[in-house]
Amino acid sequence: MAEKKLLARVVGYYQHSFTEDQRGLDYLKNRGITNNQTLTDFGAGFVNGSLKKILPEDPAVIKTLKTLGILQCQRQRNLLQVRRLSDL
């Protein structure tokens, strides 16, 4: 899978998570953001740690996400963790 296409899917997933996760909705409410169009206009997403649960068991996808900096391996726990896109 091409890197840009994969990254676009990840961003889309994070954007969807903002309005599907109560924590994301609470975050928006606490900041006075009530218009979902604002999220769309700015391409905002909510990283809630759920990406790793929906990833395919495809080593190429995992490797690409690590290369892009979306996933990182924590050696001490052997877990994949999602990095915030803003950290890239």
C-alpha angles and dihedrals in degrees: 000000000000116000095236093050092048092047090049090053091050092049090048090051091051091048091051090048091060093069098031099053117072090217089058092049091049090050091054094045092050089055095047095249108144102151115084089199087073089061091050094046092053098034091235120176138184119232105205102160095255097111093086089058094060100040118120117245089248114132091205092057092047091048092049092049090050091049090050090050095243093116128034129185118235103210096197092057102021090226130136113234128192118236121212113258088229089063092064 
